[in-house]
Amino acid sequence: MENLPVTDQIVARCRMGDARAFHDLYHAYSRAMYNICLRMTGHQADAEDVLQEAFVQIFKNLDNLASDSSLTAWVKRIVVNHCLSYLRKKKVHFEEVEDQEWKQEDGVDESEHTLTVAAVKDAIGQLPAGYRTVLNLYIFEDYSHREIAGLLGITESTVKTQYMRAKEKVRQIVKLKSKTI
């Protein structure tokens, strides 16, 4: 087992019932996965609940992890799926749009915006859940428009429109805040 990468060693120890290995696995991934949950749910308590449910599933299903699979990708997929399930239960609405409504944005001169990380995070947190979900999956979780459409059960053009509107809404919120400061 000492020739295996560290994550493979942890998984092997978890499969043997080593309690310390479960602890190690949780601590190796919990912070990054919590951040995904927080971005997607928008609330600390909900993020903590979703994270806990996701790790319960991860621990129960470690035997289903293929030996050639990436542990990180597998954990992330479970966490994102739990976030999406949470949002479905909350009845997050995604506006269906016609294909022609979405258009590629013209180049935006980002240099005119002096954005701080805190201002952007706050603005994203103020987005309606549907916009926030699409924006987070696309920007932070690196899913394609097609993958997001499949995950959410909506059309690709709807994803593109939600993304475009989310970015515009973030710009508006940040611009409004920068004028009040």
N, CA and C atoms as a LAMMPS dump frame, in Angstrom:
ITEM: TIMESTEP
0
ITEM: NUMBER OF ATOMS
543
ITEM: BOX BOUNDS ff ff ff
-5.0000000000000000e+02 5.0000000000000000e+02
-5.0000000000000000e+02 5.0000000000000000e+02
-5.0000000000000000e+02 5.0000000000000000e+02
ITEM: ATOMS id mol type element x y z
1 1 1 N 0.828 -1.193 0
2 1 2 C 0 0 0
3 1 3 C 0.872 1.256 0
4 2 1 N 2.107 1.173 0.422
5 2 2 C 2.945 2.369 0.491
6 2 3 C 3.355 2.884 -0.877
7 3 1 N 3.176 2.107 -1.946
8 3 2 C 3.486 2.579 -3.3
9 3 3 C 2.322 3.347 -3.92
10 4 1 N 1.178 3.338 -3.273
11 4 2 C -0.011 4.028 -3.783
12 4 3 C 0.059 5.517 -3.472
13 5 1 N -0.565 6.352 -4.332
14 5 2 C -0.683 7.779 -3.984
15 5 3 C -1.454 7.926 -2.666
16 6 1 N -1.276 9.048 -2.009
17 6 2 C -1.873 9.275 -0.686
18 6 3 C -3.39 9.101 -0.71
19 7 1 N -4.061 9.666 -1.714
20 7 2 C -5.522 9.535 -1.74
21 7 3 C -5.942 8.079 -1.913
22 8 1 N -5.212 7.32 -2.712
23 8 2 C -5.525 5.903 -2.878
24 8 3 C -5.297 5.146 -1.567
25 9 1 N -4.27 5.551 -0.829
26 9 2 C -4.015 4.923 0.464
27 9 3 C -5.159 5.196 1.437
28 10 1 N -5.636 6.437 1.437
29 10 2 C -6.743 6.801 2.33
30 10 3 C -7.979 5.994 1.967
31 11 1 N -8.289 5.899 0.672
32 11 2 C -9.461 5.133 0.235
33 11 3 C -9.315 3.672 0.64
34 12 1 N -8.14 3.11 0.435
35 12 2 C -7.9 1.709 0.806
36 12 3 C -8.104 1.51 2.312
37 13 1 N -7.607 2.448 3.109
38 13 2 C -7.781 2.347 4.562
39 13 3 C -9.248 2.498 4.956
40 14 1 N -9.983 3.4 4.271
41 14 2 C -11.422 3.557 4.533
42 14 3 C -12.149 2.255 4.23
43 15 1 N -11.807 1.636 3.127
44 15 2 C -12.447 0.372 2.729
45 15 3 C -12.186 -0.732 3.753
46 16 1 N -11.089 -0.613 4.505
47 16 2 C -10.78 -1.598 5.547
48 16 3 C -11.413 -1.207 6.884
49 17 1 N -12.141 -0.078 6.907
50 17 2 C -12.841 0.33 8.117
51 17 3 C -12.023 1.163 9.074
52 18 1 N -10.927 1.72 8.631
53 18 2 C -10.048 2.541 9.463
54 18 3 C -10.717 3.898 9.726
55 19 1 N -11.138 4.118 10.964
56 19 2 C -11.845 5.357 11.326
57 19 3 C -10.985 6.598 11.078
58 20 1 N -9.705 6.486 11.331
59 20 2 C -8.802 7.621 11.11
60 20 3 C -8.771 8.002 9.625
61 21 1 N -8.877 7.017 8.748
62 21 2 C -8.865 7.275 7.309
63 21 3 C -10.105 8.069 6.883
64 22 1 N -11.261 7.759 7.489
65 22 2 C -12.464 8.53 7.181
66 22 3 C -12.261 9.99 7.602
67 23 1 N -11.668 10.171 8.754
68 23 2 C -11.359 11.513 9.248
69 23 3 C -10.419 12.233 8.278
70 24 1 N -9.37 11.524 7.834
71 24 2 C -8.404 12.111 6.908
72 24 3 C -9.054 12.49 5.582
73 25 1 N -9.91 11.614 5.09
74 25 2 C -10.605 11.88 3.824
75 25 3 C -11.5 13.111 3.958
76 26 1 N -12.24 13.17 5.045
77 26 2 C -13.118 14.317 5.281
78 26 3 C -12.307 15.612 5.331
79 27 1 N -11.227 15.604 6.073
80 27 2 C -10.426 16.827 6.214
81 27 3 C -9.677 17.187 4.941
82 28 1 N -9.398 16.217 4.115
83 28 2 C -8.724 16.509 2.849
84 28 3 C -9.639 17.24 1.874
85 29 1 N -10.942 16.979 1.967
86 29 2 C -11.871 17.523 0.975
87 29 3 C -12.938 18.463 1.524
88 30 1 N -13.151 18.483 2.814
89 30 2 C -14.307 19.204 3.354
90 30 3 C -14.293 20.699 3.081
91 31 1 N -13.165 21.356 3.183
92 31 2 C -13.135 22.809 2.994
93 31 3 C -13.518 23.185 1.558
94 32 1 N -12.905 22.542 0.585
95 32 2 C -13.208 22.849 -0.819
96 32 3 C -14.656 22.491 -1.151
97 33 1 N -15.127 21.369 -0.634
98 33 2 C -16.5 20.943 -0.93
99 33 3 C -17.511 21.834 -0.203
100 34 1 N -17.162 22.3 0.982
101 34 2 C -18.025 23.238 1.691
102 34 3 C -18.18 24.522 0.873
103 35 1 N -17.093 24.992 0.293
104 35 2 C -17.158 26.212 -0.52
105 35 3 C -18.093 26.029 -1.711
106 36 1 N -18.065 24.855 -2.328
107 36 2 C -19.014 24.568 -3.415
108 36 3 C -20.44 24.643 -2.877
109 37 1 N -20.675 23.98 -1.762
110 37 2 C -22.02 23.975 -1.165
111 37 3 C -22.491 25.379 -0.812
112 38 1 N -21.607 26.17 -0.242
113 38 2 C -21.97 27.533 0.155
114 38 3 C -22.285 28.383 -1.069
115 39 1 N -21.46 28.275 -2.114
116 39 2 C -21.737 29.047 -3.332
117 39 3 C -23.067 28.641 -3.949
118 40 1 N -23.375 27.369 -3.908
119 40 2 C -24.586 26.905 -4.585
120 40 3 C -25.846 27.098 -3.755
121 41 1 N -25.772 26.923 -2.434
122 41 2 C -26.975 27.076 -1.611
123 41 3 C -27.18 28.517 -1.171
124 42 1 N -26.081 29.235 -0.996
125 42 2 C -26.186 30.634 -0.588
126 42 3 C -26.354 30.845 0.9
127 43 1 N -26.393 29.771 1.682
128 43 2 C -26.605 29.896 3.127
129 43 3 C -25.686 28.93 3.867
130 44 1 N -25.072 29.418 4.926
131 44 2 C -24.109 28.626 5.684
132 44 3 C -24.731 27.348 6.239
133 45 1 N -25.867 27.455 6.9
134 45 2 C -26.488 26.274 7.519
135 45 3 C -26.874 25.242 6.459
136 46 1 N -27.422 25.715 5.342
137 46 2 C -27.796 24.79 4.263
138 46 3 C -26.564 24.13 3.665
139 47 1 N -25.497 24.909 3.511
140 47 2 C -24.247 24.36 2.966
141 47 3 C -23.701 23.269 3.88
142 48 1 N -23.757 23.495 5.178
143 48 2 C -23.275 22.5 6.133
144 48 3 C -24.103 21.226 6.064
145 49 1 N -25.439 21.375 5.954
146 49 2 C -26.32 20.211 5.861
147 49 3 C -26.058 19.409 4.584
148 50 1 N -25.954 20.121 3.469
149 50 2 C -25.71 19.451 2.188
150 50 3 C -24.353 18.749 2.213
151 51 1 N -23.357 19.405 2.761
152 51 2 C -22.03 18.797 2.843
153 51 3 C -22.073 17.516 3.671
154 52 1 N -22.756 17.567 4.797
155 52 2 C -22.85 16.381 5.656
156 52 3 C -23.534 15.24 4.91
157 53 1 N -24.641 15.522 4.232
158 53 2 C -25.347 14.488 3.477
159 53 3 C -24.469 13.919 2.365
160 54 1 N -23.713 14.778 1.717
161 54 2 C -22.836 14.329 0.639
162 54 3 C -21.746 13.4 1.181
163 55 1 N -21.156 13.763 2.314
164 55 2 C -20.097 12.913 2.867
165 55 3 C -20.642 11.588 3.379
166 56 1 N -21.86 11.574 3.855
167 56 2 C -22.468 10.295 4.24
168 56 3 C -22.538 9.394 3.009
169 57 1 N -22.988 9.948 1.881
170 57 2 C -23.05 9.161 0.658
171 57 3 C -21.652 8.75 0.187
172 58 1 N -20.705 9.645 0.271
173 58 2 C -19.322 9.34 -0.134
174 58 3 C -18.794 8.159 0.683
175 59 1 N -18.96 8.218 2
176 59 2 C -18.454 7.153 2.856
177 59 3 C -19.165 5.826 2.581
178 60 1 N -20.473 5.886 2.349
179 60 2 C -21.234 4.663 2.082
180 60 3 C -20.86 4.028 0.751
181 61 1 N -20.43 4.847 -0.205
182 61 2 C -20.221 4.356 -1.562
183 61 3 C -18.761 4.292 -1.997
184 62 1 N -17.844 4.343 -1.059
185 62 2 C -16.429 4.273 -1.425
186 62 3 C -16.087 2.999 -2.193
187 63 1 N -16.8 1.921 -1.915
188 63 2 C -16.545 0.673 -2.644
189 63 3 C -16.926 0.785 -4.114
190 64 1 N -17.777 1.753 -4.454
191 64 2 C -18.197 1.937 -5.85
192 64 3 C -17.23 2.792 -6.661
193 65 1 N -16.249 3.381 -6
194 65 2 C -15.261 4.205 -6.698
195 65 3 C -14.351 3.297 -7.508
196 66 1 N -14.351 3.501 -8.817
197 66 2 C -13.484 2.7 -9.683
198 66 3 C -12.032 3.038 -9.395
199 67 1 N -11.164 2.052 -9.472
200 67 2 C -9.756 2.258 -9.132
201 67 3 C -9.063 3.239 -10.064
202 68 1 N -9.582 3.391 -11.286
203 68 2 C -8.952 4.323 -12.222
204 68 3 C -9.618 5.706 -12.22
205 69 1 N -10.585 5.9 -11.333
206 69 2 C -11.289 7.179 -11.259
207 69 3 C -10.549 8.158 -10.353
208 70 1 N -10.754 9.43 -10.618
209 70 2 C -10.188 10.475 -9.781
210 70 3 C -11.068 10.635 -8.549
211 71 1 N -10.48 10.479 -7.382
212 71 2 C -11.229 10.642 -6.14
213 71 3 C -11.805 12.05 -6.044
214 72 1 N -11.004 13.039 -6.392
215 72 2 C -11.46 14.426 -6.308
216 72 3 C -12.674 14.661 -7.204
217 73 1 N -12.621 14.199 -8.436
218 73 2 C -13.746 14.384 -9.357
219 73 3 C -14.984 13.649 -8.857
220 74 1 N -14.798 12.462 -8.313
221 74 2 C -15.91 11.662 -7.805
222 74 3 C -16.56 12.357 -6.608
223 75 1 N -15.749 12.836 -5.669
224 75 2 C -16.267 13.545 -4.497
225 75 3 C -17 14.808 -4.935
226 76 1 N -16.397 15.559 -5.835
227 76 2 C -17.009 16.802 -6.321
228 76 3 C -18.345 16.528 -7.004
229 77 1 N -18.405 15.477 -7.806
230 77 2 C -19.655 15.142 -8.503
231 77 3 C -20.765 14.825 -7.5
232 78 1 N -20.431 14.081 -6.448
233 78 2 C -21.427 13.76 -5.42
234 78 3 C -21.884 15.027 -4.711
235 79 1 N -20.959 15.895 -4.361
236 79 2 C -21.302 17.144 -3.672
237 79 3 C -22.186 18.026 -4.558
238 80 1 N -21.805 18.198 -5.819
239 80 2 C -22.611 19.019 -6.737
240 80 3 C -24.002 18.413 -6.899
241 81 1 N -24.086 17.103 -7.031
242 81 2 C -25.399 16.46 -7.166
243 81 3 C -26.257 16.664 -5.924
244 82 1 N -25.645 16.632 -4.75
245 82 2 C -26.411 16.904 -3.523
246 82 3 C -26.873 18.361 -3.486
247 83 1 N -26.038 19.267 -3.934
248 83 2 C -26.444 20.68 -4
249 83 3 C -27.627 20.845 -4.954
250 84 1 N -27.553 20.194 -6.102
251 84 2 C -28.647 20.299 -7.072
252 84 3 C -29.929 19.682 -6.522
253 85 1 N -29.819 18.578 -5.808
254 85 2 C -31.001 17.974 -5.181
255 85 3 C -31.622 18.929 -4.164
256 86 1 N -30.764 19.562 -3.393
257 86 2 C -31.234 20.553 -2.423
258 86 3 C -31.989 21.68 -3.139
259 87 1 N -31.412 22.179 -4.227
260 87 2 C -32.05 23.277 -4.953
261 87 3 C -33.374 22.835 -5.58
262 88 1 N -33.428 21.605 -6.062
263 88 2 C -34.701 21.099 -6.616
264 88 3 C -35.774 21.053 -5.532
265 89 1 N -35.392 20.615 -4.333
266 89 2 C -36.348 20.567 -3.225
267 89 3 C -36.832 21.969 -2.875
268 90 1 N -35.955 22.95 -3.039
269 90 2 C -36.317 24.339 -2.759
270 90 3 C -37.092 24.953 -3.921
271 91 1 N -37.297 24.163 -4.97
272 91 2 C -38.06 24.593 -6.152
273 91 3 C -37.425 25.8 -6.841
274 92 1 N -36.107 25.718 -7.058
275 92 2 C -35.409 26.773 -7.787
276 92 3 C -35.943 26.807 -9.201
277 93 1 N -36.239 28 -9.682
278 93 2 C -36.842 28.176 -10.992
279 93 3 C -35.793 28.62 -12.009
280 94 1 N -35.803 27.949 -13.155
281 94 2 C -34.95 28.341 -14.268
282 94 3 C -35.867 28.782 -15.395
283 95 1 N -35.744 30.041 -15.806
284 95 2 C -36.585 30.582 -16.866
285 95 3 C -36.257 29.934 -18.187
286 96 1 N -37.257 29.311 -18.817
287 96 2 C -37.058 28.774 -20.159
288 96 3 C -37.087 29.939 -21.134
289 97 1 N -36.21 29.892 -22.106
290 97 2 C -36.125 30.969 -23.091
291 97 3 C -36.056 30.37 -24.476
292 98 1 N -36.381 31.191 -25.448
293 98 2 C -36.267 30.772 -26.841
294 98 3 C -34.803 30.821 -27.245
295 99 1 N -34.414 29.967 -28.195
296 99 2 C -33.028 29.91 -28.653
297 99 3 C -32.513 31.268 -29.116
298 100 1 N -33.326 32.04 -29.801
299 100 2 C -32.851 33.296 -30.351
300 100 3 C -32.676 34.382 -29.293
301 101 1 N -33.177 34.161 -28.071
302 101 2 C -33.048 35.189 -27.042
303 101 3 C -31.606 35.309 -26.542
304 102 1 N -30.861 34.221 -26.576
305 102 2 C -29.484 34.259 -26.112
306 102 3 C -28.598 34.745 -27.231
307 103 1 N -27.719 35.667 -26.903
308 103 2 C -26.762 36.132 -27.893
309 103 3 C -25.411 36.251 -27.212
310 104 1 N -24.377 36.047 -27.982
311 104 2 C -23.029 36.188 -27.459
312 104 3 C -22.815 37.648 -27.079
313 105 1 N -22.234 37.861 -25.919
314 105 2 C -21.984 39.232 -25.485
315 105 3 C -20.895 39.868 -26.33
316 106 1 N -21.065 41.156 -26.58
317 106 2 C -19.983 41.908 -27.197
318 106 3 C -18.904 42.047 -26.143
319 107 1 N -17.709 42.307 -26.572
320 107 2 C -16.612 42.456 -25.621
321 107 3 C -16.921 43.55 -24.617
322 108 1 N -16.757 43.263 -23.367
323 108 2 C -16.996 44.233 -22.311
324 108 3 C -15.644 44.693 -21.804
325 109 1 N -15.485 45.987 -21.679
326 109 2 C -14.233 46.532 -21.17
327 109 3 C -14.227 46.383 -19.654
328 110 1 N -13.604 45.309 -19.181
329 110 2 C -13.578 45.02 -17.752
330 110 3 C -12.668 45.987 -16.993
331 111 1 N -11.807 46.703 -17.685
332 111 2 C -10.874 47.597 -17
333 111 3 C -11.598 48.75 -16.314
334 112 1 N -12.805 49.063 -16.769
335 112 2 C -13.536 50.161 -16.135
336 112 3 C -14.13 49.763 -14.79
337 113 1 N -14.131 48.481 -14.514
338 113 2 C -14.689 48.004 -13.258
339 113 3 C -13.565 47.689 -12.287
340 114 1 N -13.636 48.289 -11.153
341 114 2 C -12.679 47.949 -10.115
342 114 3 C -13.42 47.053 -9.135
343 115 1 N -13.329 45.762 -9.363
344 115 2 C -14.083 44.8 -8.574
345 115 3 C -13.216 44.2 -7.481
346 116 1 N -13.766 44.122 -6.321
347 116 2 C -13.078 43.428 -5.254
348 116 3 C -13.71 42.049 -5.124
349 117 1 N -12.948 41.118 -4.615
350 117 2 C -13.459 39.766 -4.432
351 117 3 C -14.69 39.794 -3.525
352 118 1 N -14.617 40.555 -2.462
353 118 2 C -15.736 40.616 -1.521
354 118 3 C -16.994 41.166 -2.184
355 119 1 N -16.85 42.195 -3.014
356 119 2 C -18.01 42.784 -3.682
357 119 3 C -18.644 41.79 -4.658
358 120 1 N -17.817 41.065 -5.38
359 120 2 C -18.337 40.084 -6.341
360 120 3 C -19.001 38.923 -5.601
361 121 1 N -18.356 38.422 -4.536
362 121 2 C -18.955 37.336 -3.752
363 121 3 C -20.299 37.763 -3.186
364 122 1 N -20.361 38.976 -2.673
365 122 2 C -21.617 39.487 -2.127
366 122 3 C -22.68 39.587 -3.216
367 123 1 N -22.285 40.068 -4.381
368 123 2 C -23.234 40.202 -5.496
369 123 3 C -23.743 38.832 -5.944
370 124 1 N -22.858 37.862 -6.028
371 124 2 C -23.279 36.511 -6.412
372 124 3 C -24.256 35.96 -5.384
373 125 1 N -23.995 36.232 -4.121
374 125 2 C -24.893 35.786 -3.062
375 125 3 C -26.277 36.397 -3.138
376 126 1 N -26.394 37.559 -3.776
377 126 2 C -27.694 38.236 -3.908
378 126 3 C -28.488 37.77 -5.136
379 127 1 N -27.861 36.995 -5.992
380 127 2 C -28.543 36.532 -7.204
381 127 3 C -29.69 35.592 -6.863
382 128 1 N -30.726 35.581 -7.7
383 128 2 C -31.751 34.545 -7.544
384 128 3 C -31.078 33.168 -7.673
385 129 1 N -31.61 32.178 -7.002
386 129 2 C -30.969 30.861 -6.929
387 129 3 C -30.675 30.264 -8.299
388 130 1 N -31.568 30.426 -9.255
389 130 2 C -31.339 29.871 -10.589
390 130 3 C -30.129 30.484 -11.265
391 131 1 N -30.028 31.795 -11.223
392 131 2 C -28.871 32.483 -11.794
393 131 3 C -27.584 32.053 -11.088
394 132 1 N -27.653 32.044 -9.748
395 132 2 C -26.471 31.717 -8.951
396 132 3 C -25.986 30.294 -9.255
397 133 1 N -26.922 29.37 -9.408
398 133 2 C -26.561 27.975 -9.688
399 133 3 C -25.82 27.857 -11.006
400 134 1 N -26.368 28.449 -12.052
401 134 2 C -25.741 28.375 -13.375
402 134 3 C -24.373 29.056 -13.348
403 135 1 N -24.3 30.229 -12.761
404 135 2 C -23.034 30.964 -12.69
405 135 3 C -21.971 30.154 -11.943
406 136 1 N -22.333 29.594 -10.811
407 136 2 C -21.376 28.809 -10.028
408 136 3 C -20.915 27.566 -10.775
409 137 1 N -21.843 26.848 -11.384
410 137 2 C -21.457 25.633 -12.112
411 137 3 C -20.541 25.963 -13.285
412 138 1 N -20.804 27.067 -13.961
413 138 2 C -20.015 27.419 -15.14
414 138 3 C -18.65 27.996 -14.766
415 139 1 N -18.653 28.974 -13.889
416 139 2 C -17.401 29.674 -13.572
417 139 3 C -16.534 28.891 -12.585
418 140 1 N -17.109 28.492 -11.48
419 140 2 C -16.309 27.917 -10.403
420 140 3 C -16.114 26.408 -10.524
421 141 1 N -17.121 25.71 -11.048
422 141 2 C -17.014 24.254 -11.119
423 141 3 C -16.616 23.774 -12.509
424 142 1 N -16.487 24.698 -13.46
425 142 2 C -15.959 24.404 -14.791
426 142 3 C -16.804 23.42 -15.596
427 143 1 N -18.115 23.48 -15.421
428 143 2 C -19.017 22.68 -16.238
429 143 3 C -19.313 23.455 -17.518
430 144 1 N -19.538 22.749 -18.611
431 144 2 C -19.913 23.409 -19.865
432 144 3 C -21.408 23.727 -19.829
433 145 1 N -21.843 24.583 -20.763
434 145 2 C -23.269 24.903 -20.849
435 145 3 C -24.071 23.627 -21.076
436 146 1 N -23.565 22.753 -21.924
437 146 2 C -24.26 21.491 -22.225
438 146 3 C -24.362 20.612 -20.971
439 147 1 N -23.273 20.522 -20.205
440 147 2 C -23.293 19.71 -18.986
441 147 3 C -24.274 20.288 -17.965
442 148 1 N -24.289 21.589 -17.834
443 148 2 C -25.205 22.236 -16.89
444 148 3 C -26.65 21.97 -17.318
445 149 1 N -26.921 22.087 -18.602
446 149 2 C -28.272 21.822 -19.112
447 149 3 C -28.707 20.403 -18.735
448 150 1 N -27.805 19.45 -18.901
449 150 2 C -28.121 18.066 -18.551
450 150 3 C -28.361 17.886 -17.06
451 151 1 N -27.53 18.513 -16.248
452 151 2 C -27.675 18.407 -14.794
453 151 3 C -28.991 19.007 -14.312
454 152 1 N -29.38 20.125 -14.912
455 152 2 C -30.552 20.861 -14.431
456 152 3 C -31.833 20.509 -15.178
457 153 1 N -31.71 19.767 -16.262
458 153 2 C -32.897 19.391 -17.03
459 153 3 C -33.518 20.568 -17.762
460 154 1 N -32.678 21.47 -18.249
461 154 2 C -33.146 22.624 -19.009
462 154 3 C -32.364 22.675 -20.316
463 155 1 N -32.769 23.551 -21.224
464 155 2 C -32.088 23.63 -22.513
465 155 3 C -30.762 24.365 -22.375
466 156 1 N -29.889 24.101 -23.319
467 156 2 C -28.593 24.764 -23.325
468 156 3 C -28.76 26.271 -23.511
469 157 1 N -29.729 26.679 -24.333
470 157 2 C -29.936 28.12 -24.527
471 157 3 C -30.429 28.782 -23.241
472 158 1 N -31.202 28.051 -22.454
473 158 2 C -31.64 28.592 -21.166
474 158 3 C -30.442 28.778 -20.242
475 159 1 N -29.542 27.817 -20.243
476 159 2 C -28.327 27.929 -19.425
477 159 3 C -27.541 29.162 -19.85
478 160 1 N -27.361 29.331 -21.147
479 160 2 C -26.58 30.472 -21.644
480 160 3 C -27.24 31.797 -21.26
481 161 1 N -28.547 31.852 -21.373
482 161 2 C -29.267 33.075 -21.019
483 161 3 C -29.178 33.345 -19.523
484 162 1 N -29.364 32.293 -18.697
485 162 2 C -29.264 32.459 -17.245
486 162 3 C -27.86 32.95 -16.867
487 163 1 N -26.853 32.399 -17.522
488 163 2 C -25.471 32.792 -17.255
489 163 3 C -25.249 34.256 -17.629
490 164 1 N -25.701 34.625 -18.825
491 164 2 C -25.547 35.999 -19.299
492 164 3 C -26.255 36.98 -18.351
493 165 1 N -27.477 36.637 -17.961
494 165 2 C -28.237 37.507 -17.055
495 165 3 C -27.593 37.571 -15.672
496 166 1 N -27.051 36.453 -15.208
497 166 2 C -26.38 36.428 -13.901
498 166 3 C -25.175 37.353 -13.911
499 167 1 N -24.36 37.277 -14.968
500 167 2 C -23.188 38.155 -15.052
501 167 3 C -23.612 39.617 -15.078
502 168 1 N -24.637 39.916 -15.828
503 168 2 C -25.102 41.302 -15.902
504 168 3 C -25.628 41.775 -14.547
505 169 1 N -26.356 40.918 -13.867
506 169 2 C -26.894 41.268 -12.55
507 169 3 C -25.752 41.503 -11.551
508 170 1 N -24.703 40.678 -11.607
509 170 2 C -23.542 40.875 -10.731
510 170 3 C -22.909 42.23 -11.023
511 171 1 N -22.739 42.542 -12.311
512 171 2 C -22.168 43.857 -12.681
513 171 3 C -23.005 44.996 -12.12
514 172 1 N -24.336 44.894 -12.25
515 172 2 C -25.228 45.945 -11.759
516 172 3 C -25.107 46.109 -10.253
517 173 1 N -25.093 44.999 -9.53
518 173 2 C -25.02 45.06 -8.068
519 173 3 C -23.699 45.677 -7.63
520 174 1 N -22.6 45.249 -8.246
521 174 2 C -21.285 45.773 -7.882
522 174 3 C -21.194 47.252 -8.228
523 175 1 N -21.7 47.62 -9.398
524 175 2 C -21.662 49.025 -9.811
525 175 3 C -22.474 49.883 -8.849
526 176 1 N -23.648 49.416 -8.473
527 176 2 C -24.495 50.147 -7.541
528 176 3 C -23.796 50.299 -6.186
529 177 1 N -23.174 49.232 -5.719
530 177 2 C -22.468 49.3 -4.425
531 177 3 C -21.278 50.242 -4.48
532 178 1 N -20.557 50.242 -5.608
533 178 2 C -19.365 51.089 -5.697
534 178 3 C -19.747 52.58 -5.729
535 179 1 N -20.957 52.866 -6.176
536 179 2 C -21.417 54.26 -6.17
537 179 3 C -21.849 54.708 -4.783
538 180 1 N -22.267 53.753 -3.947
539 180 2 C -22.731 54.124 -2.621
540 180 3 C -21.6 54.187 -1.609
541 181 1 N -20.429 53.746 -2.015
542 181 2 C -19.291 53.738 -1.074
543 181 3 C -18.552 55.043 -1.116
